[in-house]
Amino acid sequence: MSSFSNSSMASVDEGRYCRYGNEALLKTSLTQLNSGRRFLTYRISKKMGGCDYFLLYED
């Protein structure tokens, strides 16, 4: 996983779908810089042909 660059925060309900209508997944960062931080993203990474949807999540 890459480190975070987006400063936006959202709840799961606010960020549930990307702009293409794909349901986002709640994931947890494993990087040293952001270890344990949660974020919403599309299930297929941009590298694998998915969209680049990304939004930090805060309880």
mmCIF file of the C-alpha atoms, coordinates in Angstrom:
data_MODEL
# 
_entry.id   MODEL 
# 
loop_
_atom_site.group_PDB 
_atom_site.id 
_atom_site.type_symbol 
_atom_site.label_atom_id 
_atom_site.label_alt_id 
_atom_site.label_comp_id 
_atom_site.label_asym_id 
_atom_site.label_entity_id 
_atom_site.label_seq_id 
_atom_site.pdbx_PDB_ins_code 
_atom_site.Cartn_x 
_atom_site.Cartn_y 
_atom_site.Cartn_z 
_atom_site.occupancy 
_atom_site.B_iso_or_equiv 
_atom_site.pdbx_formal_charge 
_atom_site.auth_seq_id 
_atom_site.auth_comp_id 
_atom_site.auth_asym_id 
_atom_site.auth_atom_id 
_atom_site.pdbx_PDB_model_num 
ATOM 1  C CA . MET A 1 1  ? 0.000   0.000  0.000   1.00 0.00 ? 1  MET A CA 1 
ATOM 2  C CA . SER A 1 2  ? 1.153   3.505  -0.632  1.00 0.00 ? 2  SER A CA 1 
ATOM 3  C CA . SER A 1 3  ? 1.140   6.306  1.894   1.00 0.00 ? 3  SER A CA 1 
ATOM 4  C CA . PHE A 1 4  ? -1.763  8.729  2.151   1.00 0.00 ? 4  PHE A CA 1 
ATOM 5  C CA . SER A 1 5  ? -1.889  12.010 0.284   1.00 0.00 ? 5  SER A CA 1 
ATOM 6  C CA . ASN A 1 6  ? -5.571  12.901 0.592   1.00 0.00 ? 6  ASN A CA 1 
ATOM 7  C CA . SER A 1 7  ? -6.548  15.020 3.575   1.00 0.00 ? 7  SER A CA 1 
ATOM 8  C CA . SER A 1 8  ? -10.300 14.399 3.239   1.00 0.00 ? 8  SER A CA 1 
ATOM 9  C CA . MET A 1 9  ? -12.010 12.418 5.970   1.00 0.00 ? 9  MET A CA 1 
ATOM 10 C CA . ALA A 1 10 ? -15.277 10.517 5.659   1.00 0.00 ? 10 ALA A CA 1 
ATOM 11 C CA . SER A 1 11 ? -17.562 8.106  7.404   1.00 0.00 ? 11 SER A CA 1 
ATOM 12 C CA . VAL A 1 12 ? -18.351 4.798  5.688   1.00 0.00 ? 12 VAL A CA 1 
ATOM 13 C CA . ASP A 1 13 ? -21.808 6.067  4.678   1.00 0.00 ? 13 ASP A CA 1 
ATOM 14 C CA . GLU A 1 14 ? -20.398 9.247  3.090   1.00 0.00 ? 14 GLU A CA 1 
ATOM 15 C CA . GLY A 1 15 ? -17.772 7.444  1.016   1.00 0.00 ? 15 GLY A CA 1 
ATOM 16 C CA . ARG A 1 16 ? -19.486 4.179  0.229   1.00 0.00 ? 16 ARG A CA 1 
ATOM 17 C CA . TYR A 1 17 ? -19.307 4.491  -3.580  1.00 0.00 ? 17 TYR A CA 1 
ATOM 18 C CA . CYS A 1 18 ? -16.712 5.837  -5.991  1.00 0.00 ? 18 CYS A CA 1 
ATOM 19 C CA . ARG A 1 19 ? -17.639 8.252  -8.791  1.00 0.00 ? 19 ARG A CA 1 
ATOM 20 C CA . TYR A 1 20 ? -18.281 5.281  -11.102 1.00 0.00 ? 20 TYR A CA 1 
ATOM 21 C CA . GLY A 1 21 ? -20.812 3.748  -8.718  1.00 0.00 ? 21 GLY A CA 1 
ATOM 22 C CA . ASN A 1 22 ? -18.510 0.971  -7.476  1.00 0.00 ? 22 ASN A CA 1 
ATOM 23 C CA . GLU A 1 23 ? -18.832 0.097  -3.803  1.00 0.00 ? 23 GLU A CA 1 
ATOM 24 C CA . ALA A 1 24 ? -15.792 1.064  -1.759  1.00 0.00 ? 24 ALA A CA 1 
ATOM 25 C CA . LEU A 1 25 ? -14.131 -1.181 0.800   1.00 0.00 ? 25 LEU A CA 1 
ATOM 26 C CA . LEU A 1 26 ? -12.833 -0.132 4.198   1.00 0.00 ? 26 LEU A CA 1 
ATOM 27 C CA . LYS A 1 27 ? -9.157  -1.129 4.453   1.00 0.00 ? 27 LYS A CA 1 
ATOM 28 C CA . THR A 1 28 ? -6.354  -0.596 6.962   1.00 0.00 ? 28 THR A CA 1 
ATOM 29 C CA . SER A 1 29 ? -2.943  0.756  6.015   1.00 0.00 ? 29 SER A CA 1 
ATOM 30 C CA . LEU A 1 30 ? 0.048   -1.466 6.689   1.00 0.00 ? 30 LEU A CA 1 
ATOM 31 C CA . THR A 1 31 ? 2.692   1.120  5.761   1.00 0.00 ? 31 THR A CA 1 
ATOM 32 C CA . GLN A 1 32 ? 5.119   2.301  8.427   1.00 0.00 ? 32 GLN A CA 1 
ATOM 33 C CA . LEU A 1 33 ? 4.072   5.939  7.951   1.00 0.00 ? 33 LEU A CA 1 
ATOM 34 C CA . ASN A 1 34 ? 0.312   5.289  8.283   1.00 0.00 ? 34 ASN A CA 1 
ATOM 35 C CA . SER A 1 35 ? 0.161   2.005  10.147  1.00 0.00 ? 35 SER A CA 1 
ATOM 36 C CA . GLY A 1 36 ? -3.338  1.237  11.363  1.00 0.00 ? 36 GLY A CA 1 
ATOM 37 C CA . ARG A 1 37 ? -5.049  4.179  9.619   1.00 0.00 ? 37 ARG A CA 1 
ATOM 38 C CA . ARG A 1 38 ? -8.223  3.213  7.825   1.00 0.00 ? 38 ARG A CA 1 
ATOM 39 C CA . PHE A 1 39 ? -9.365  4.324  4.401   1.00 0.00 ? 39 PHE A CA 1 
ATOM 40 C CA . LEU A 1 40 ? -12.049 3.682  1.793   1.00 0.00 ? 40 LEU A CA 1 
ATOM 41 C CA . THR A 1 41 ? -10.951 2.479  -1.628  1.00 0.00 ? 41 THR A CA 1 
ATOM 42 C CA . TYR A 1 42 ? -12.191 0.469  -4.598  1.00 0.00 ? 42 TYR A CA 1 
ATOM 43 C CA . ARG A 1 43 ? -11.562 -3.281 -4.311  1.00 0.00 ? 43 ARG A CA 1 
ATOM 44 C CA . ILE A 1 44 ? -9.389  -3.364 -7.442  1.00 0.00 ? 44 ILE A CA 1 
ATOM 45 C CA . SER A 1 45 ? -6.310  -1.157 -7.288  1.00 0.00 ? 45 SER A CA 1 
ATOM 46 C CA . LYS A 1 46 ? -5.564  1.408  -9.973  1.00 0.00 ? 46 LYS A CA 1 
ATOM 47 C CA . LYS A 1 47 ? -2.475  -0.637 -10.918 1.00 0.00 ? 47 LYS A CA 1 
ATOM 48 C CA . MET A 1 48 ? -4.768  -3.588 -11.690 1.00 0.00 ? 48 MET A CA 1 
ATOM 49 C CA . GLY A 1 49 ? -7.244  -1.568 -13.782 1.00 0.00 ? 49 GLY A CA 1 
ATOM 50 C CA . GLY A 1 50 ? -9.538  -0.308 -11.032 1.00 0.00 ? 50 GLY A CA 1 
ATOM 51 C CA . CYS A 1 51 ? -10.371 3.303  -10.311 1.00 0.00 ? 51 CYS A CA 1 
ATOM 52 C CA . ASP A 1 52 ? -8.238  5.566  -8.132  1.00 0.00 ? 52 ASP A CA 1 
ATOM 53 C CA . TYR A 1 53 ? -10.928 6.174  -5.487  1.00 0.00 ? 53 TYR A CA 1 
ATOM 54 C CA . PHE A 1 54 ? -9.410  6.881  -2.075  1.00 0.00 ? 54 PHE A CA 1 
ATOM 55 C CA . LEU A 1 55 ? -10.780 8.561  1.029   1.00 0.00 ? 55 LEU A CA 1 
ATOM 56 C CA . LEU A 1 56 ? -9.441  8.577  4.590   1.00 0.00 ? 56 LEU A CA 1 
ATOM 57 C CA . TYR A 1 57 ? -11.882 7.155  7.129   1.00 0.00 ? 57 TYR A CA 1 
ATOM 58 C CA . GLU A 1 58 ? -12.450 8.430  10.630  1.00 0.00 ? 58 GLU A CA 1 
ATOM 59 C CA . ASP A 1 59 ? -14.790 6.874  13.238  1.00 0.00 ? 59 ASP A CA 1 
# 
